[in-house]
């Protein structure tokens, strides 16, 4: 398979020349352009998400050897979430080479965060299948750059992270309910429950509603991301 001039330029932008160019073509083909003879990037996206996760988990452990799991988890989430993937995708202009159906193209698909993030994960998987884990790892570390060392500034609170997780999967934002309030006015104890559309829930207690909501969101986030 011969790549177009645009895809050859894209290879230069990401720093990887494909031995199997059909993998690159598949990685930038959205489902709206799939056909019996043209496979879309959804399966590659699934694999790329896992490769990205392993690379980032390893990089974070090496970057801060004294960090606890509680410190590492929000950093990890910030680096692998769809928004981060889409940001990197914009930097290498994946949008310019996406293969989209007419409806997606007309609705601004080349700029959509979800499509860009998915394509970024698919490109990672394409490099992994083309040249192995070390090549994919080198690609990720090169494209994510200094984000790994500055991620603490980007890691958001658990409520924000849980909301992003839900919305990325087409769910409504999480809802929070006050289960109980006990104790005197000067030292109350709140128990707050958080709920997702898919039925999963968690609850936590703290001395303020805000802290109890954050604690509950953190518990549920840990559960859904470990599922």
C-alpha positions as a Markdown table, in Angstrom:
| # | Residue | x | y | z |
|---|---|---|---|---|
| 1 | Unk | 0.0 | 0.0 | 0.0 |
| 2 | Unk | 1.3 | 3.4 | -0.9 |
| 3 | Unk | 0.5 | 6.2 | 1.5 |
| 4 | Unk | -0.7 | 9.6 | 0.4 |
| 5 | Unk | 1.5 | 12.7 | 0.7 |
| 6 | Unk | -0.5 | 13.8 | 3.7 |
| 7 | Unk | 0.1 | 10.5 | 5.5 |
| 8 | Unk | 3.8 | 10.4 | 4.7 |
| 9 | Unk | 4.0 | 13.9 | 6.2 |
| 10 | Unk | 2.1 | 12.6 | 9.3 |
| 11 | Unk | 4.7 | 9.8 | 9.7 |
| 12 | Unk | 7.3 | 12.5 | 9.9 |
| 13 | Unk | 5.4 | 14.4 | 12.5 |
| 14 | Unk | 5.1 | 11.4 | 14.8 |
| 15 | Unk | 8.6 | 10.2 | 14.1 |
| 16 | Unk | 7.7 | 6.7 | 12.9 |
| 17 | Unk | 7.8 | 5.2 | 9.4 |
| 18 | Unk | 5.5 | 2.3 | 9.1 |
| 19 | Unk | 6.6 | -1.1 | 7.8 |
| 20 | Unk | 2.9 | -2.0 | 7.4 |
| 21 | Unk | 1.3 | 1.3 | 6.1 |
| 22 | Unk | -2.2 | -0.3 | 6.2 |
| 23 | Unk | -2.0 | -0.1 | 10.0 |
| 24 | Unk | -1.6 | 3.7 | 9.8 |
| 25 | Unk | -4.4 | 3.9 | 7.3 |
| 26 | Unk | -6.7 | 1.9 | 9.6 |
| 27 | Unk | -5.8 | 4.0 | 12.6 |
| 28 | Unk | -7.1 | 7.2 | 11.1 |
| 29 | Unk | -10.2 | 5.7 | 9.6 |
| 30 | Unk | -13.4 | 6.6 | 11.5 |
| 31 | Unk | -16.3 | 4.2 | 11.7 |
| 32 | Unk | -18.3 | 6.6 | 9.4 |
| 33 | Unk | -15.9 | 5.6 | 6.6 |
| 34 | Unk | -15.7 | 1.9 | 7.3 |
| 35 | Unk | -16.8 | -0.6 | 4.7 |
| 36 | Unk | -16.4 | -4.4 | 4.0 |
| 37 | Unk | -13.0 | -3.6 | 2.4 |
| 38 | Unk | -12.0 | -0.7 | 4.8 |
| 39 | Unk | -11.6 | -1.5 | 8.5 |
| 40 | Unk | -12.1 | 1.3 | 11.0 |
| 41 | Unk | -10.0 | 2.2 | 14.0 |
| 42 | Unk | -12.2 | 1.1 | 16.9 |
| 43 | Unk | -10.3 | -2.1 | 17.6 |
| 44 | Unk | -7.0 | -0.3 | 17.4 |
| 45 | Unk | -8.4 | 2.3 | 19.8 |
| 46 | Unk | -9.2 | -0.4 | 22.3 |
| 47 | Unk | -5.6 | -1.7 | 22.2 |
| 48 | Unk | -4.0 | 1.7 | 22.2 |
| 49 | Unk | -5.7 | 2.7 | 25.3 |
| 50 | Unk | -4.1 | -0.2 | 27.1 |
| 51 | Unk | -0.7 | 0.4 | 25.7 |
| 52 | Unk | -0.9 | 4.0 | 26.7 |
| 53 | Unk | -1.9 | 3.1 | 30.2 |
| 54 | Unk | 1.0 | 0.7 | 30.7 |
| 55 | Unk | 3.5 | 3.2 | 29.4 |
| 56 | Unk | 2.2 | 6.0 | 31.6 |
| 57 | Unk | 2.0 | 3.9 | 34.7 |
| 58 | Unk | 5.6 | 2.8 | 34.2 |
| 59 | Unk | 6.8 | 6.4 | 33.5 |
| 60 | Unk | 5.0 | 7.8 | 36.5 |
| 61 | Unk | 6.6 | 5.2 | 38.8 |
| 62 | Unk | 10.0 | 6.0 | 37.4 |
| 63 | Unk | 9.5 | 9.7 | 37.6 |
| 64 | Unk | 8.6 | 9.7 | 41.3 |
| 65 | Unk | 9.8 | 6.7 | 43.1 |
| 66 | Unk | 8.4 | 7.8 | 46.5 |
| 67 | Unk | 4.8 | 8.6 | 45.3 |
| 68 | Unk | 1.9 | 6.6 | 46.8 |
| 69 | Unk | -0.8 | 5.0 | 44.8 |
| 70 | Unk | -3.1 | 7.8 | 46.0 |
| 71 | Unk | -0.8 | 10.4 | 44.5 |
| 72 | Unk | -0.1 | 8.5 | 41.3 |
| 73 | Unk | -3.8 | 7.7 | 40.4 |
| 74 | Unk | -4.9 | 11.3 | 39.6 |
| 75 | Unk | -1.6 | 11.9 | 37.7 |
| 76 | Unk | -2.3 | 8.8 | 35.7 |
| 77 | Unk | -5.9 | 9.8 | 35.0 |
| 78 | Unk | -4.8 | 13.3 | 33.8 |
| 79 | Unk | -2.3 | 11.8 | 31.3 |
| 80 | Unk | -4.5 | 9.1 | 29.8 |
| 81 | Unk | -7.9 | 10.6 | 29.7 |
| 82 | Unk | -9.5 | 11.5 | 26.4 |
| 83 | Unk | -8.8 | 15.2 | 26.8 |
| 84 | Unk | -5.1 | 14.6 | 27.1 |
| 85 | Unk | -5.1 | 12.3 | 24.0 |
| 86 | Unk | -7.0 | 14.9 | 22.0 |
| 87 | Unk | -4.6 | 17.6 | 23.0 |
| 88 | Unk | -1.6 | 15.6 | 21.8 |
| 89 | Unk | -3.6 | 14.7 | 18.6 |
| 90 | Unk | -4.1 | 18.4 | 17.9 |
| 91 | Unk | -0.3 | 19.0 | 18.3 |
| 92 | Unk | 0.5 | 16.5 | 15.6 |
| 93 | Unk | -2.6 | 17.5 | 13.5 |
| 94 | Unk | -4.3 | 14.1 | 13.4 |
| 95 | Unk | -7.4 | 15.9 | 12.3 |
| 96 | Unk | -5.8 | 16.7 | 8.9 |
| 97 | Unk | -5.5 | 13.0 | 8.0 |
| 98 | Unk | -8.7 | 11.5 | 9.6 |
| 99 | Unk | -10.8 | 9.5 | 7.1 |
| 100 | Unk | -14.4 | 10.6 | 7.9 |
| 101 | Unk | -17.8 | 10.0 | 6.3 |
| 102 | Unk | -19.6 | 12.9 | 4.9 |
| 103 | Unk | -21.9 | 13.4 | 7.9 |
| 104 | Unk | -19.0 | 13.5 | 10.3 |
| 105 | Unk | -17.0 | 15.8 | 8.1 |
| 106 | Unk | -19.9 | 18.2 | 7.8 |
| 107 | Unk | -20.4 | 18.3 | 11.6 |
| 108 | Unk | -16.8 | 19.3 | 12.3 |
| 109 | Unk | -15.4 | 15.8 | 13.0 |
| 110 | Unk | -11.8 | 16.8 | 12.5 |
| 111 | Unk | -12.1 | 19.0 | 15.5 |
| 112 | Unk | -14.1 | 16.8 | 17.8 |
| 113 | Unk | -12.3 | 15.9 | 21.0 |
| 114 | Unk | -13.7 | 12.3 | 21.1 |
| 115 | Unk | -12.7 | 11.5 | 17.6 |
| 116 | Unk | -9.2 | 13.0 | 18.0 |
| 117 | Unk | -8.6 | 11.2 | 21.3 |
| 118 | Unk | -9.8 | 7.9 | 19.8 |
| 119 | Unk | -7.5 | 8.4 | 16.8 |
| 120 | Unk | -4.6 | 9.1 | 19.0 |
| 121 | Unk | -5.1 | 5.8 | 20.8 |
| 122 | Unk | -5.5 | 4.0 | 17.5 |
| 123 | Unk | -2.2 | 5.4 | 16.2 |
| 124 | Unk | -0.4 | 4.2 | 19.3 |
| 125 | Unk | -1.8 | 0.7 | 18.7 |
| 126 | Unk | -0.8 | 0.9 | 15.1 |
| 127 | Unk | 2.8 | 1.7 | 16.0 |
| 128 | Unk | 2.7 | -1.1 | 18.6 |
| 129 | Unk | 1.5 | -3.7 | 16.1 |
| 130 | Unk | 3.9 | -2.4 | 13.4 |
| 131 | Unk | 7.1 | -2.3 | 15.5 |
| 132 | Unk | 6.5 | -3.6 | 19.0 |
| 133 | Unk | 6.2 | -2.2 | 22.5 |
| 134 | Unk | 9.4 | -0.3 | 22.7 |
| 135 | Unk | 8.6 | 1.7 | 19.5 |
| 136 | Unk | 5.1 | 2.5 | 20.9 |
| 137 | Unk | 6.6 | 3.5 | 24.3 |
| 138 | Unk | 9.2 | 5.8 | 22.6 |
| 139 | Unk | 6.3 | 7.4 | 20.5 |
| 140 | Unk | 4.2 | 8.0 | 23.6 |
| 141 | Unk | 7.1 | 9.5 | 25.7 |
| 142 | Unk | 8.1 | 11.7 | 22.8 |
| 143 | Unk | 4.6 | 13.0 | 22.1 |
| 144 | Unk | 3.6 | 13.5 | 25.7 |
| 145 | Unk | 6.9 | 15.1 | 26.4 |
| 146 | Unk | 7.2 | 17.0 | 29.7 |
| 147 | Unk | 3.6 | 16.4 | 30.7 |
| 148 | Unk | 4.7 | 13.5 | 32.7 |
| 149 | Unk | 6.8 | 15.7 | 35.0 |
| 150 | Unk | 4.3 | 18.6 | 35.2 |
| 151 | Unk | 1.2 | 16.5 | 35.5 |
| 152 | Unk | 0.6 | 17.5 | 39.1 |
| 153 | Unk | -0.5 | 20.9 | 37.8 |
| 154 | Unk | -3.0 | 19.3 | 35.4 |
| 155 | Unk | -4.4 | 16.6 | 37.7 |
| 156 | Unk | -8.0 | 17.6 | 38.6 |
| 157 | Unk | -10.0 | 16.9 | 41.6 |
| 158 | Unk | -11.9 | 13.5 | 41.8 |
| 159 | Unk | -15.3 | 15.1 | 41.1 |
| 160 | Unk | -14.0 | 16.6 | 37.8 |
| 161 | Unk | -12.2 | 13.4 | 36.8 |
| 162 | Unk | -15.3 | 11.3 | 37.5 |
| 163 | Unk | -17.5 | 13.6 | 35.5 |
| 164 | Unk | -15.1 | 13.5 | 32.5 |
| 165 | Unk | -15.1 | 9.7 | 32.7 |
| 166 | Unk | -18.9 | 9.6 | 32.7 |
| 167 | Unk | -19.3 | 12.1 | 29.8 |
| 168 | Unk | -16.7 | 10.4 | 27.7 |
| 169 | Unk | -18.9 | 7.3 | 27.8 |
| 170 | Unk | -22.1 | 9.1 | 27.0 |
| 171 | Unk | -23.4 | 9.2 | 30.5 |
| 172 | Unk | -24.9 | 12.1 | 32.4 |
| 173 | Unk | -22.7 | 13.8 | 35.0 |
| 174 | Unk | -22.6 | 12.0 | 38.3 |
| 175 | Unk | -25.3 | 12.9 | 40.9 |
| 176 | Unk | -24.6 | 13.4 | 44.6 |
| 177 | Unk | -27.1 | 12.8 | 47.4 |
| 178 | Unk | -26.8 | 13.5 | 51.1 |
| 179 | Unk | -27.4 | 10.2 | 52.9 |
| 180 | Unk | -27.1 | 11.6 | 56.4 |
| 181 | Unk | -25.9 | 14.5 | 58.5 |
| 182 | Unk | -25.0 | 13.8 | 62.1 |
| 183 | Unk | -23.1 | 15.5 | 64.9 |
| 184 | Unk | -23.3 | 19.0 | 66.4 |
| 185 | Unk | -23.5 | 22.1 | 64.2 |
| 186 | Unk | -19.8 | 23.0 | 65.0 |
| 187 | Unk | -18.6 | 19.5 | 64.0 |
| 188 | Unk | -21.0 | 17.9 | 61.5 |
| 189 | Unk | -20.4 | 14.6 | 59.8 |
| 190 | Unk | -21.8 | 14.2 | 56.3 |
| 191 | Unk | -22.3 | 10.9 | 54.4 |
| 192 | Unk | -22.6 | 11.6 | 50.7 |
| 193 | Unk | -23.4 | 9.1 | 47.9 |
| 194 | Unk | -22.5 | 9.5 | 44.3 |
| 195 | Unk | -24.3 | 7.7 | 41.5 |
| 196 | Unk | -23.6 | 7.0 | 37.8 |
| 197 | Unk | -26.2 | 6.3 | 35.1 |
| 198 | Unk | -25.0 | 2.7 | 34.8 |
| 199 | Unk | -26.0 | 2.0 | 38.4 |
| 200 | Unk | -22.6 | 2.1 | 40.1 |
| 201 | Unk | -22.4 | 4.1 | 43.3 |
| 202 | Unk | -20.1 | 4.8 | 46.2 |
| 203 | Unk | -20.4 | 6.8 | 49.4 |
| 204 | Unk | -18.1 | 8.4 | 51.9 |
| 205 | Unk | -18.1 | 10.6 | 54.9 |
| 206 | Unk | -16.3 | 13.8 | 55.9 |
| 207 | Unk | -16.8 | 17.0 | 58.0 |
| 208 | Unk | -18.1 | 18.9 | 55.0 |
| 209 | Unk | -20.3 | 18.2 | 52.1 |
| 210 | Unk | -17.6 | 19.2 | 49.6 |
| 211 | Unk | -15.0 | 16.9 | 51.1 |
| 212 | Unk | -17.5 | 14.0 | 51.4 |
| 213 | Unk | -18.4 | 14.4 | 47.7 |
| 214 | Unk | -14.8 | 14.4 | 46.7 |
| 215 | Unk | -14.1 | 11.3 | 48.8 |
| 216 | Unk | -17.1 | 9.5 | 47.3 |
| 217 | Unk | -16.1 | 10.5 | 43.8 |
| 218 | Unk | -12.5 | 9.2 | 44.4 |
| 219 | Unk | -13.8 | 5.8 | 45.6 |
| 220 | Unk | -16.1 | 5.4 | 42.6 |
| 221 | Unk | -13.4 | 6.6 | 40.1 |
| 222 | Unk | -11.0 | 4.0 | 41.5 |
| 223 | Unk | -13.7 | 1.3 | 41.0 |
| 224 | Unk | -14.8 | 2.2 | 37.4 |
| 225 | Unk | -11.2 | 2.7 | 36.2 |
| 226 | Unk | -10.2 | -0.7 | 37.7 |
| 227 | Unk | -13.1 | -2.5 | 36.1 |
